[in-house]
Amino acid sequence: MKRPLIVILLSLATPWALSATLKGAVFSPEPGVICDRKAQFCADAQGISLGLTRAHLGPQAEETMLARIREAGGPANYDLTWFGLSNGVDCKTRDKVCHTGKHSGKVDAAHTRALFGQ
């Protein structure tokens, strides 16, 4: 009888435990989404999302991201599928992977799992 209760409690703790493994200002507000409070954006498996940024970080963060895109010359010149987080982790949504750094081949398991479920 005690065993099922433990399983239920562990399954309820899993989302919190996952977010706790992300570093710095990066957090996962829902499965498949990561946000960076310092860098002011949120992303899902398709890349940086203005809608998710607004929903989880607010309209000012969305405007900050829009300004970056405009400064780059518009969406055609800003790759929303490859981004660096303020904690040094680098994610490529086309490859469905996050690395410990931009020039690192080492996979960051916690960020990859939070974003892609892998």
C-alpha positions as CSV (number, residue, x, y, z in Angstrom):
1,M,0.0,0.0,0.0
2,K,2.8,2.4,0.7
3,R,4.6,1.7,-2.6
4,P,1.9,3.3,-4.9
5,L,1.9,6.5,-2.8
6,I,5.7,6.8,-3.2
7,V,5.4,6.4,-7.0
8,I,2.7,9.1,-7.1
9,L,4.8,11.5,-5.0
10,L,7.8,10.9,-7.2
11,S,5.9,11.5,-10.4
12,L,4.5,14.8,-9.0
13,A,8.0,15.9,-8.1
14,T,9.5,15.2,-11.5
15,P,8.7,18.6,-13.2
16,W,10.2,20.5,-10.3
17,A,13.3,18.3,-10.3
18,L,13.8,18.8,-14.0
19,S,13.7,22.6,-13.6
20,A,16.0,22.4,-10.7
21,T,18.7,20.9,-12.9
22,L,18.7,23.8,-15.3
23,K,21.4,26.4,-14.7
24,G,21.4,30.1,-14.0
25,A,18.4,32.2,-15.1
26,V,17.1,29.4,-17.3
27,F,13.9,27.5,-16.3
28,S,11.3,25.3,-17.8
29,P,7.8,26.7,-17.2
30,E,6.1,23.7,-19.0
31,P,7.2,20.6,-20.8
32,G,9.1,21.3,-24.0
33,V,9.7,25.0,-23.2
34,I,12.8,26.7,-21.7
35,C,13.0,30.4,-20.8
36,D,15.9,32.6,-20.0
37,R,15.1,35.5,-17.6
38,K,18.5,37.1,-18.3
39,A,18.5,36.8,-22.1
40,Q,14.7,37.6,-22.2
41,F,13.3,34.9,-24.4
42,C,11.6,31.5,-24.4
43,A,11.9,28.7,-26.9
44,D,10.4,25.4,-27.7
45,A,11.5,22.5,-30.1
46,Q,11.0,24.8,-33.1
47,G,13.2,27.6,-31.7
48,I,12.7,31.0,-30.0
49,S,9.0,31.8,-29.7
50,L,7.7,35.4,-29.3
51,G,4.3,34.0,-28.0
52,L,6.0,31.8,-25.3
53,T,8.3,34.7,-24.4
54,R,5.3,37.0,-23.9
55,A,3.4,34.3,-22.0
56,H,6.2,33.4,-19.6
57,L,8.3,36.5,-19.4
58,G,5.9,39.3,-20.3
59,P,5.4,41.9,-23.0
60,Q,8.7,43.7,-22.3
61,A,10.7,40.6,-22.9
62,E,8.8,40.0,-26.2
63,E,9.6,43.6,-27.3
64,T,13.3,43.0,-26.4
65,M,13.4,40.0,-28.6
66,L,11.6,41.8,-31.4
67,A,14.1,44.6,-31.2
68,R,17.0,42.1,-31.6
69,I,15.3,40.6,-34.7
70,R,14.8,44.1,-36.2
71,E,18.4,45.0,-35.5
72,A,19.6,41.9,-37.4
73,G,17.6,43.1,-40.4
74,G,14.4,41.1,-39.8
75,P,13.4,37.4,-39.4
76,A,15.2,36.3,-42.6
77,N,18.5,37.4,-41.0
78,Y,17.9,36.1,-37.4
79,D,18.1,32.4,-36.9
80,L,15.5,31.6,-34.3
81,T,16.5,27.9,-34.4
82,W,20.0,28.3,-32.9
83,F,20.4,30.2,-29.7
84,G,22.7,30.6,-26.8
85,L,21.4,30.9,-23.2
86,S,22.8,33.3,-20.6
87,N,24.3,30.3,-18.7
88,G,26.5,29.3,-21.7
89,V,24.4,26.5,-23.0
90,D,23.9,26.5,-26.8
91,C,20.8,24.9,-28.4
92,K,20.2,23.9,-32.0
93,T,16.6,23.0,-32.6
94,R,17.2,21.6,-36.1
95,D,19.6,19.0,-34.5
96,K,17.4,18.7,-31.4
97,V,20.3,19.1,-29.0
98,C,21.8,21.5,-26.5
99,H,25.5,21.6,-25.9
100,T,27.4,22.8,-22.8
101,G,28.9,25.6,-24.9
102,K,28.8,27.1,-28.4
103,H,31.9,25.3,-29.5
104,S,31.5,22.2,-27.3
105,G,30.5,18.8,-28.6
106,K,29.4,17.8,-25.2
107,V,25.6,17.4,-24.9
108,D,23.9,19.1,-22.0
109,A,21.5,16.4,-21.0
110,A,19.3,18.5,-18.6
111,H,18.7,21.3,-21.2
112,T,18.2,18.9,-24.1
113,R,15.7,16.9,-22.0
114,A,13.8,20.0,-20.9
115,L,13.5,21.3,-24.5
116,F,13.2,18.2,-26.6
117,G,12.2,15.5,-24.1
118,Q,15.2,13.4,-24.9
